[in-house]
Amino acid sequence: MRYCERKICGNLRLLSKNSPVSSNTMYSASAISFPTFRLHCSIPTELSSCRPKLSRIRTNPSLGKPVQVPSPKLASFDGGLNEAFQRLSGNNSPIEAYAYVLELCGKCRALSQEKVFDEMPDRTAFAWNALIGAYVSNAEPASALSIYRNMRVEGVPLDLYSFPVLLKACGKLRDIRTGSELHCMLVKLGFNSTGFIVNALVSMYAKTDDLIAARRLFDGSQEKGDAVLWNSILSSYSTSGKSLETLQLFREMQMTGPASNSYTIVSALTACEDFSYAKLGKEIHAAVLKSTHSFEVYVCNALIAMYARCGKLLEAGRILRLMNNADVVTWNSLIKGYVQNLMYKEALQFFCDMIAAGHKPDEVSLTSVIAASGRLSNLLAGMELHAYVIKHGWDSNLLVGNTLIDMYSKCNLTCYMGRAFLMMHEKDLISWTTVIAGYALNDCHVEALQLFRDVAKKRMEIDEMMLGSILRACSVLKSMLIVKEIHCHILRKGLLDTVIQNELVDVYGKCRNMGYATRVFESIKGKDVVSWTSMISSSALNGNENEAVELFRRMSETGLSADSVALLCILSAAASLSALKKGREIHGYLLRKGFCLEGSIAVAVVDMYACCGDLQSAKAVFDRIERKGLLQYTSMINAYGMHGCGKASVELFDKMRHENVSPDHISFLSLLYACSHAGLLDEGRRFLKIMELEYKLEPWPEHYVCLVDMLGRANCVVEAFEFVKMMKTEPTTEVWCALLAACRSHSEKEIGEIAAQRLLELEPKNPGNLVLVSNVFAEQGRWNDVEKVRAKMKASGMEKQPGCSWIEMDGKVHKFTARDKSHPETKEIYEKLSEVTRKLERESGYLADTKFVLHNVDEGEKVQMLHGHSERLAIAYAREFKPFESKCLQDTHFSFLFVIISAFKRTPTKPVDESFIDTPLSLCIQTQTTNCGLLDTWSQTKNGPWRKLLHGQDLKSGGGDIGMQGRGSNLFIALLI
């Protein structure tokens, strides 16, 4: 019953000030203070019909006899609380009358309880206790405890019935210290075993997260027949998430305790928190049906919520249909259940049914369905709900406003999200965190940073979720300055913890600052799996794959088990290194740890084997995947493509379409790439049309690059140029690079000149493009133009990253660059290189092909440049220190292909040179150059591996075989002897 803004008619119960009062007994006006006969004031709508009644009698439990109320002139009056207070002040009313007005102040806020208390002529313990009760009723527990401390200072004795109120205030504030102090006072007074005191103590300890003390009180209680005591401990365990303990106590109560009531059943049902408790929940439901509580609305609501948590929405809906007294809580329970079980469409439909049934949605209903529309990305439903919120006055509700911000964020409508945020009357930390996260997730990183600055200006508290969102925005912006500012802010405010440190490692890695990332990582004291994963992914992202592998080994030594994210990172690192042995070890690790080959894990394993040259293992893993989706099919199509198996890619793509799996842009890109490297020009053209016409997918620039590359490989350079000119979108630098590469391969100087000019116009500061144009000029003998381009690069401070090759032996990686002399075994390497070169020249007639040396120097110097190539150094080192696994990057030339063919080619008069290889070896070379002669050699080899190049003979020295694979601008040559 509300008392605010209304006139109070009726009789006020007043205790006579002349009545004798025991000096050792205190009174409380709180509703739970003592068993009095309570007054129920009627609040009529028309004041004219309201007339005072005769005086009433109130029983004083201490005196045991009735106390008469003064005359009607003092006992009752017309008007509200303010008028009542004025009449009390003007009529020398007794203290008990003031206490009763204080009690009414606790039920409404039309009058300040401090004002009433200050005007009291004599502040007895009764008045102090009434004030404490008023504060607790007004949800001001801190003020109640402040009054209690003032009572202690002034020496006012506490009433026994004030302790439950004070303990309730301690529970709300989670003030275990004051609660323990009150407990000690009760022990000293000898009231610690009183029934209602024990109940209040159990509730207080439970709310302050001290369940051990609560259970100790319960076990030590002598009144185990009190259902309220059992309900207190059951509710304590249930609200603390101790489901098993709650259900064990419930079973014990059923066997040895008092009879259960509706509160007992609700606590037990609340303990059934997920699907694993569904059977126990049904047993409790059966007990409810046998009892007299089956039609109570609170019990039915708890049953619906229990079935919803257990995923039994049909049973929950059946209970609702059988109820005759369903309220808004009932409908909310089922709506929340649908949302929790990811049944968002059903939640929206049920919300409509709720309104049709005549129930008015509340805060819980609206937040649930708004969240459901956001997770469905159903913008229309979300905007309709927003309109409903405004129409019915819920737009000022803080929780509803926060949910609207989140909904618009998930619907990728940041303009409406910002408006919803600005229109909120009240904003809390969750509001700011949600809108910052929304901007960050929708690539509005500058707006997110601006709002974060506003938060800092308002000196609001910043939590780890807000910091995580803003750091992720900085990682996309690659702004080291802002990241350092935020890092300093975190240190100044003392917000640094493991979660934030993990975010910092990740953001520094993405900003390409591995020095800071490493320092933050090493400073983490309690590294968890996220810490290691962040550092592993940062290392792999920055090209430090070997460090990533080493970090994974260190993490395994600490005893931490890698999660799926860590495994994805390390599999990617192994693929980049072409480290087949490491990849197999990781594959075995994830199988031992029980990871299923499905989803992204299966894709990563397939890609790893494909990148390491083991197509057979990649196909075996793919075949074992039970539920193949778009990602799995795309990864295998890509694997076939990088190994030059274009027809297999086409067949698998057709099978995917037959299985009703719709391809996306990435699928078509992998397919066109496979067609490009297999020389399937007609198929490539056909699939590009299918992509546009059948699947309505607008091609990306990468798709056009594949088609230009296909035309170039087929010596259709003019057609490729015409296609570029007819493109729907403006050709990108990648398209012109592909066309320029085709012009180089087929000596199309005129078109090459146009492509080079367009390349310089689009990206004049890209060193890779400048080097490519310089090479075109060099091949044409235009050394003056070459000098101009190189002078421009030098003046701008641009440098092309030099080519490098590396080889792994006994777990150690040896890296080489062109004409490198930094290796400790440099002397032995160059001696072995000279030995192999002389042997090739003497026995196989090898001559260095200097046309690939694009420098204006004499022939002798060009030969020396070729002899000092990084790949030759790696091969020479491998010949000197066997066995080995070599992985060489960049600038692959025909010279190495000639080395292999010359060393292993056998003719009727010359057998295979067995002295070149004494033990089994596995050689894998990866090149990262767009114009590698090996790519052209492979595209001209119609029947697969090199065996057709070797006079039709199968190359099987020592049981091995040779294969050749390409991957875009990357090339893998697998040599297994």
N, C-alpha and C positions, 0 to 999 in steps of 0.2 A: 504494500500500500504506500503510495507516495504522499508526502506531506508538503512538498515544495509547491509554491505558487498557489496554494489553496487555503481556504478558510477552515479553521478547525472548530467544529461544533461538538458539544458533548461535555462530559464532566472530566476534569482533570483530577486524578487521584492525589490527594494531598495528605501527608501525615501531619498530625497536629504537632505544633512546636511545643505544646504543653505536655505531650505524652512522655512518659518516662522512657529513657533509653539506657540500656546497659552500657557501662563504660568500657567493658572488655569485648564488645561485639561491634563489628563494622558492617556497613551495608554497601551494596553496589546497585546502581541503577541499570547496569548492563542486563541485557536479555538473558544471559546465562549465569547471572550472579547468584540468585537464590530462588527457590520455588515459590514465587508470589502469584497472586491472582492478577494476570495482566489485563490492562484496559485495552479494548479494541475500539478506537474512535471511529465513528462513522463520518464520512465526508460527503454530505449532500451537495447537490449541485445548486440548490436554491437556499440562500441563507435565511430567508424569511420564515421558513418552516422549522428553523433550528432553535430549540429552546433548551435551557439548562435543566438537567435532571437533579434529583435529590442527591445528597452526598452519598458516597460509597464507602465501603469498608475495605481496607487492605490489611492483609495478615502479616504481622511481623514474626518471622520464624524464631527470633531470639526470645521474644517476650511471650509468645504463645497466646496472646490475647488480641482482640481487635482494637485498632486505633481509629477513632472517629475523625473524619475530615472536617475542616471548618465549614462555616456557613456557605450557602450557595454564592454569596456575593464574592467570596474569595475562591471558591472552588471551581467556578466556571466563568467563562467570559467569551464574548464573540471576538472574531478576528483571528489573525494568523499568529505565528510564533513571536513576531516582533511585538504585537500588541499584548500577547501573554506575558512576555518578558517585562514590558512597561508596567503592567498591572502588578506583577510580582514585586517590582522595585518600589511601587508606591503604596503597598499595603502591608509592609512588614511581614511578608510571607515566611513560612518556616523553611529551613534548610532543605527538607525533603522535596518541597515544591520546586526549588531551584534544581535539585538533582534530577527530577523528572523532566524538566525542560531540557537539561543536558542530554537526557536519554533520547528525547525527540530530535535534538540537534544531531545525534548520531545517525538518525534515520533519514535526515535531509540536511541540506546545506543552506537553508534559507536564513539561518542565524548563526553567527560565530559562537562556538562553544567557549572560546577564550573570553568573549565579552560577558557571557553568562557567569562564568567562573569568577571573573574579576569583580563583578558586582555583588557577589555573595557576601553577606555580613559576617558569616562565621564559616570558615573552610574546614569542615570536619573531614574525617577519613572517608565518610560516606560520599562527600562531594568529590574528593580526589579520585575515588574509585569510579564514580560516574563519569568524570572527565576522561579517564583512561578508556572506559568502554566506548565513549563517544568518538575518540580518536581512532580506535580500532575499527569501529563501524564505518567511519569515513575513509577507510583505507589509508590511514596515516600512522602506520606502526612506529615509525621513528619518533613522532611526537609523543605517542603513548609511552615509549621507553624513556623519553626525556622527562615526562611527568613523574614516572616511577623513580628516576634518579633524584628529582627534586624532593619527592616524598622522603627518600632515604636521608637526604641532607637535613631536612627540617624535622626529622624524627617522627613523621606520621606513620602509625602502624598500618601494615597491610592487612586487608581482609582476605580470608581463605579463598573467597570466590573471585578475587581479582587475579589470582595466579593463573587460571586458565586463559584469561584475556591476555595477560602479559606473555605467557608462553606462546600464544597464537601470534603475537606481534614478533617475537623472536624467530618463529618459524618463517614468517613472511620475509623478514630481513636476513634470514640465514645467519643470525647472530648467535653462534654456539656459545660464545663467552658469557653473555648475559643470561642465556638459557641455563647454562651450568650453574651460574650464580643463584638463580631462582631455585634450581633443584637442591642446591646445598641448603638454602634457607628452609625449604620444605622438610629436608631431612632433620635439621635442627629443631623445627617445630613439631616434628613427629607426624606430619601429614603426607609423607611420601608414599604411603600404601593406600591412601584413599582412592576410591574407584575413579571418580572423574578427574582427579589429579593425575593418576597414572595414565589415563587416556590422553590428557593434554601433554604430558611429558613424552609419551611415545610418539605422538604426532610431531612435536617440536624437534625431537632428535631425528626423525625420519626426514623432515623438511630441511634440516641442516646436514644431511648426508652422513649421519652417524647411525647407521642401521644396527651396528653392534650394540651400542648403548640402548637403542630402542628394543632390540630383542632381549637384552639382559633384563630390562624392566618388565617385559612381558613374561619371561620365564620365571621371574621372581615374584610375580603378582599372585596373591592368594585368592583373588576373586576371578577364577577362570570360567565361571558360569555367566559372566557378563558379555553379552554379544557385542556391546560397544567396544570393549577392549579388543576382542578378536577382529572387529572391523578396522580398528585403528592400525593394528600391526599388519593386517592384510593389505589395507590401502597403502601403508608405508612401503611395503615390498613391491606392490604392483606399480605405484607411481615411480619407483626407483629403477624399474626395468628388471627386477629379480623375479622372473616368471616362474622358474622351478620352485623357488622357496615359497612363493605365494600359493602355488597349487598344492605343495606339500602341506602347508598350514591349513589350507581349505579342506584337504582330505582329513587331516587330524581333527579339525573342528567338526566335520561330519561324524566322526567316530566317537570322540570323547567330549566335545564342547557343546555349547548351547545350540539351539535351533538357528538355522540361517535365516536372515531376512534379505530384503532386496539389496541393501548396501553390500552385504557379503557376496551375493551373486554377481553384482556389478564388478567388484574387485577381482573375483575369480575369472570372469570373462575378459576383463581388461588384460589379465596376465597371458591370455592366449594371443600372442602377438604376431605369429606368422603361420605359414602353412604346416610346419612341423607340429603345431598344437591343435590341428583341426580335429583329431580324434577326441582329445580331451574336451575341446569345446563342445562337441556333439554330446559327450557324456553329461556335461553340465546342463546342456539344453534339455536332455532327457529328464534330469532331476528337476529342472524348472517346470516342465510339463506336469510332473507328478505333484508339484507343490501348489500353493495358492498364489504364487507370484507370476504366473504365466501371462496374466493380462495387464500387469503393471507396465506403464509406458517406459519407465526408466530401465527395467529389465529387458524389454523388447528392443529398446535402442542399443543397449549393450550387446545383445545377441546379434543385431544387424551389423554393428561395428566389428564384432569378433569374426563373423563369417566373411566380411569384406576384407579384413586383414589376412585371413587364411585363403583368400582367392575364391571363396565359394559365393559368388554373386547371385546365383540362382536361388540358393537357400535364403540369402539375405532378402531378395525380392519377394520370396514366398511369405516371409514373416511380415513384411510391410503390407502385403495384400490382405493378410488375415487380421490385421490390426484395425480396430474401430476408432481408436483415439490417437492416431498418428499425429505428431506435432512437427514443427520445423526441424527439430533435432533429429527426428527419425529420417526425414528426407535428406538432411545434410549428411547423415552417416552413410547412406547409400551413394550419394553423389561423390563424397570423398573416397568411398571404396572403389567406384569406377575409375576415378583419377589415379588412385594408388596402383590399380591393376592395369594401367595404360589403356583403359577403354574410354578414350576421350569423347568419341562420338556418342556413346551411350550416356555419358555424363551430361552432355549438352541436351540430349533428348529428354532425359529424366528431369533436368531443370525445367524444361518447358512443361512437362507433366505436373511438376510441383506447383507452378504458377496456375495451371489450369485447374488444379484441385483446390485453389483458393488460399494457398499458403503464401505468405510474404517472405521472400528471401531475406536472409540476414547476411552478416559479414562473412560467415563461413561458406554459405551457398555461393555468394558472388565471387569470392576469391578462388574457390574450387573450379567453377566453370570458366572464369577468365583464364586461369592457369591452363585448363584443358584446351581452350581455343588457341592459346599461345603455342602449346606443344604440338597442336595440329597445324600450326601456321595458317589457321583459318582467320584471315584478317576480317572478313565480312562478319563472322560471328562475334569476333572480338569488338568490333566497332558497334555492333548492335548492343552488346552488353555494356559498353561504355556509355551509350545513349541511355540505357536503362538506369545505370548508376547515377547519371546526372539528373534524370527525371525524378528519381525517388530520393535524391538528397544524400546519396552515399559517396559523392565525389570528395567530401571533406574527410572521409574515413582514411586513416593513415595506411592501414593494411591493404585496403582496396586500391588505393593509389599506387602503392608499391607493386602490387600484382599487375596493374595496368601497364606500368612502365616495363615490367618484365615481358608481358604479352606483346607489346609493340616491338620490343627488342627481338623477340623470337620470330616475329613476322617481318623483320628487316625493314621496319618503317621508323627510321630514327627521327624524322621530323615530328611525327605524332608522339613518339616517345618523349622527345624534348618538351613538347607542349604539355603533355600530361604531367611531367615533372614540374614545370613552371607553375601550373595551375593548382598544385597541391597547397593547401592552407598550412599544413604542418609537415615538416620533413625531418626524418631521423637519419641515423647513420646508414640504415638499410636502404633508404631512398637514394642517398648519394652513391652508395656502393653499386646498387642495381643500375642506375643510369650510366655510371662510368663503365661498368662491365658491358652494358648494352652498346655504348659507342665503340668500345674496344673490339667487341666481337663483330661489329658491322663495319669495320675498317674506317671508322671515323676517329682516328687516333689523336688528331689535333684537338678535337672537341673534348675527348676524354682527358687530355692533359690540362686543358683550360679549366674543366670542372674540378680536377684534382687541386689546381692552384687555388680555386675558390674555397675548397675544403680547408686547405692550409691557412688561408687568410682568416677564416672563421674560427680557427683554432679548435676544430672538431677532432675528436679521437679518430684515428685511422687504424683499421683492422687489417689483418693479413689478406682478406679477400680483396679489399680495395687496392692494396699494394700489389697483389698478384695481377690484377687487371691492368693497372697502370704500367707495370713492368712488361707485360706482354705487348701493350701498345708501343712501348719504347723499343722492344725487340723488332717490331715490324718497321718502325721508323729508322732503325739503325742509328739512333742519336745517342752517342756515347756521352755527350755533355749532360743531357737530361738524366741519363741513367746514373751518372756519378752524383748529380744533385740529389736524386731520390735516395741513392745509397747513403749519402751524408745525412739526409733527413732521418733515415731509419736509424743510423748510429746515434744521432743527437737525441732522438726520442726514446732510445732504448727498446726499439721494436724488433731487434734482430733475434730470430729463432731459427730452428732448422728449416721450417717451411719457407721462410723468406730467403734464407741462404741458398736453398735449392733453386728458388726462382732467380736469384742473382746469378748463380752459375749458368743457368740456362740463357738468361738475357745477355750476359757478357759473351757467351759462346756465339749467340746469333749475331751479336755486333762485331764478331771477328776479333775479340780481344781475349785471346786465350791466356794471356798473362794474368789478368784480373780474375778470370774464371778459375784458374788453377789456385790462385791465392785464396779466394773465397772457399773453394772446395777443401783445401788443406786446413782451413781454419774451423771447419765444421767438426765439433767434438763427437757428437753421436751420429755418425753417418748412417742413413737408412738407405733402402733400395732406391728411393727417388733421388737421393744425392748422387749415388753412383751412376744411375741412369742419365741424369742431367749432364754429368761430366763425360760419360761415354758418347752421348749424342752430340755434345759440343765438339769433342775431338773428331768424331767422324765427319761432322759438318764442315770443319775447317781443314779437311784433307789430312788429318793425323790419324789415319786408320790403324796404324801400328800401335799408337798410344791407346786407342780405343780397345784394341784386343788385349793389351797389357792391363788396362784398367779392369776389364772383365775378369781377367785371371785373378787380379788382386781382390776383387769383390767376392769371387768364389772362395778364396782363401779365408775371408773373414767369416764365412758360414752363412752369409745372406743368400737367399734364393732369388734368382733373377725373375722379374715379372715379364709379362708379354712385351711391354714397352722396351725394356732392356734387351730382350732377345731380338726384337725387330731392329734395334740400333746396331747390335753386334753382327747380325746377319748381313745388314747393309754394308758394314765395314769390311766383312770378309768378302762380299761380292766385289767391292771396289778394289780390294787387293788381289782378287782372283786367287785367294788362298783356299784351295780346295780342301786341304787337310784340316785347316781351322774350321772351315764350314761344316765338314763332316763331324768334327768334334762337337760343335754347337748343336747340330742336328741330333746327335746322340744324347746330348745334355737335355734338350727339351723333351725327348722321348722318355728319358729316365725320370724326369720330374713330372711326368703325366700330362704334358701339354698336348692337346688334340691338334692334329693337322687339319685345321679349318680356319676360315676367315683370313685375317691379315698374316697370321703366322705361316699358313700354307703358302700364301703368295710370296712371302719373303724367302722361304726355303726353295721354292721353284726358281725364283729369280737368282738366288745365290748359286745354285747348281748350274744354271744357264750361263751366268757371268764367268764361272770358273771353267767353262768348256765341257761340262759333263751333262750333255743333253739327255743321255739315257736315264740318269738319276733324276733329272728334272721331270721327265715324262713319267717315271715310276711314282714319284711323289704326287704328281697331278692325278694319275689314275687311282691312287688310294684315297683321294678326297671324296668323301661321301656326298656332301651337298655342295655342288659346284655352282657358283654364282658368276656374276659379271667379272668380278676381280680375278677369280681363279682362271676363267677362260682367257681373259686379257693377258695375264702373266704368261700363260703357255703359248699364246699366239706370239707374244713378244719374244719368248725363248726360241721358238722356231725361226722367227725373223732374224735374230742376231746370229743364228747358226746357218743362215742362208737357205733354210728349208721353206721357201715361199709357198710351194704347193701344199705342204702340210699345214701352214698357217691358214690358207684359204679353206681347206677341208674342215679344219677345226672351227673356223668362223661360221661356215655353213651349218655345222652341227650345233653350234651355239644358237643360231637362229631357229633351227628346227626344234630345240628344247624351249622355245619361247622366251629366251633371254634376250632382251633388247640391248643392242650395243650403244655405247656412248661415244663421245669424242675421242677418248683415250683408246678405246677398242679399235676404232677406225684408224687412228694414228699408228698403232702397232701393226695393223694389217697393211696399210699403205707402205710403211717402212719395210715390211717383209717383202712386199711386191717389188719395191725399189731395188733391194739388194739381190733379189732373185731374177731381175730382168723381166718381170711379168707386167709389161706396160699396158696391155689391153685390160687385164684384170684390175690394175690400179685405176684406170679411167672409169671402169664400170662401177667399182666400189665407191668412188667419189660421187658419182651420180646417184647411187643408191642412198648414200648418206644424206644428200641434199633433198632428193625427191621423195624417197620412201619414209625416211625417219625424220625429215624436217630439221636436220641439224646443220647450222651454218658452219662451214669449215673455218678452222683456225688458220693462222699463218703457217703453222707447222704442217698442216695437211697440204698446203700449196707447195711448201718446200719439198715434200716427198715427191709430188708429181713433177716438179721441175727437175729434181734429181733423177727421176725415172726417165724423163725425156732426154736429159743430158747423157745418161749412160747408153741410151739407145741411139746416140748420135743424131738426135733431133733437136739441135741447139736452136735453130731458127724457130721451130714450133714452140719450144720452151720460152723463147723471147716473146713470141706473139701471145702466149698464154699469160705471161707476166703483165703485158700491157693491157690485157682484157680482164684482169682480176677485178672482182667487185669492190675489194678494199685496196687501200694503198699498200703496195708491196713493202714488206719490212726488210731490214738488213739481212735477215736469214735467207730470204728469197733471193736477194741479189747475190749473196755469197754462194748459194747453190748454182745460180746461173753463171757466175764467174768461174766457179770450179769446173763446170761443163765446158766453158770456153777454153780454159787452160788445157783440159784433156784433149780437146779436138781442134786446138789452134784456131779458134774463131776470134781473130784480133779485133774486128770491128765491133761486134757485140760485147766482147770482153771490155773494150774501152768504155762503152756506155755503162756497163755494170760497175766497173771500177769507179767511174765518176759519180754514179748515184750512191755508191757505198760511202765515198768520202763526204758527200753532201749530207747523208743521213746521220752518220756517226763519225765526225772528223776527229774525235779524241779517243777512239777505240784502237788500242795498239794492235790488236789482232787483225782488224780490218786493214790497217795501214801496212802491216807486214804482208798480208795477202796481196794487196795492190802492188806493193814493192816487188814481190815475187813475179807477178804478171809482167811488170815492166822489165825485170831482169831476164825473163825467158825470151822477151822480144828484143833484147839487146839495147834497151833504152836506159843506159846507165846514168845519163844526166837526170832523167826523171826519178830513177832509183835514189840518187843522191839527194834530190829535193825532198822526197818522202822521208828518208832517214834523217835529214837535217831537221825537218819539221817535228819528228818524234823526239829528237834530241833536245830541240829548243823548248818543247812542251814538257820535258821530263818524263816522257812515256817510255816504258820498257816492256818488251815481250818476255813473258816468263820462259826461261830457257828450257829446252827439252831435257828430260832426265830419264834414266833407266835404273831399275833396282833389282836386286836378286836376294832371295832369302835362303840362308844356309844355316842349319843347326839353330833355328829360331832367331837368328840375327839378320837384320836387313842391311845390305850394302848398296849405297846409292852412288850413281855416277852421272856426271854431265859431260858435254862434249869437251874432248881434250883435257879431261880431269886428271890431275896429278896429286890430289889430296889424300888418296887412299894409302894406308900403310904399306900395302903390297904393290905399289905402283910399278916398281921395277919389274917384278915377276909378271904383272899383267901385260905390260908393253912387250916384254920378251915373248910371251905366249902369243900375243896378237901378231907380232912380226912373223913368228913361226908358222902360224895358221895361214897368214896371207901369202907367204912364200910358197907354202905347199899347194895352195889353191892356184897360184899363178903357174907353178911348175907342172902340176898334174892335171889340172882342169882347164887351163887356158883362161883363167879369170882375169878380166880387165875392169878397172874401176870405171863406173859410169858417172862421169863428172857433170852431166847435164843437170843433176839435181843440186849441185853446188851453185847457188845463185849469188855469187860474189864476183866482182870484177878483178880477179887475180889470175895468175898463170896456171897452167895445167898441173904443174908439180905441186903447187900449194893446194890446189883443189883435191888432189889425191891424198895429201896429208890430212886435209880436213875430213875426208871420208874415213880414213884409217883411224882417226881419233873420235869417231862417233860413239856416243854413250852406249848404244846397244852392243857395238863391237867390244867395248871395254867390259861390259857385263858378261858377254859370251866368253871372252878370254879368261876372265876371273873364274867362270864356271868350269872351263876346261882345265884350269890349274887346280881347282879345289872341288872335287866331285864327291858324292852326288849332289844335285842341286835342283831347286825349283826357281826358275827365273821369270820375273814379270817386268817387262820393259815398256816404258811409256814414251810416246811421242816420236815423231820424225823417223818412222820406219821407211827404209829404202829397199830397192831391189837387191842391193848388195847382200843383205842378210838372207833374202830368199835364194839368191845364187849360192851362198855358202851352204845352205841346207841341201839344195838340189845337187850341188857338186859333191858334197860329202857322202850323200846316200844313193845317188843315182848309180844303177848298175847296168852294164851293157854286156853282150856276149863275151867281150874280151876283157872286161874289167869288173870284178865283183865289188860288192859293197865294202867300203873301207871300214872294217871292224875295229881298227885302231882308234878311230875318232871317238867312239863310245865304248867304254869298257864295262860300264855298269848301267842298269836301267835309270832313265832320267825322265823327268816330266818338265817340258819347256812350254811356257805360256807367255806370249808377247802381246801387250796391248798397246795400240797406237792411238793417239788422240790428235789426229790431223785430218782435215776435211779432204785433202788431196793426196791420198796415199796410193802408190802404184799397186800395192797388194790388193786393194779393193777392186781395182779394175781387173787384175789378174783373176780374182775370184769370180767376178761377174762374167768373165769370159769362159770360165770352167763350167761347162754345162752339166757334167755328171758328178758333181760333188767334190770329194777330196782330191788330193794331189796325185793320186795313183794314176790318173789319166795323163798327167804331165810327165810322168816318169816312164815314157815309152810303153804305156799300157800295162806296166808291171805293178802288182800289189807290193807296197812297201811294208814288209813285215820283218824287220831285223830285230830279233829278240822277242817276237810276239807282239810288237806294237803296231800302231797305225797312225796315219797323219790326217788331220782334219783342219779345216780353215773356216773361221766364222767371222761375221761382221756385226757390229752393233752401232748403227748410225755413223757417227764420225769415229767410233771406236772399232777396233779389229782385234779378234782373238785368234791366234794361231796355236793350235794344240798339237804338240809333237809327243807322242807316246811310243817309246822304243822298248 
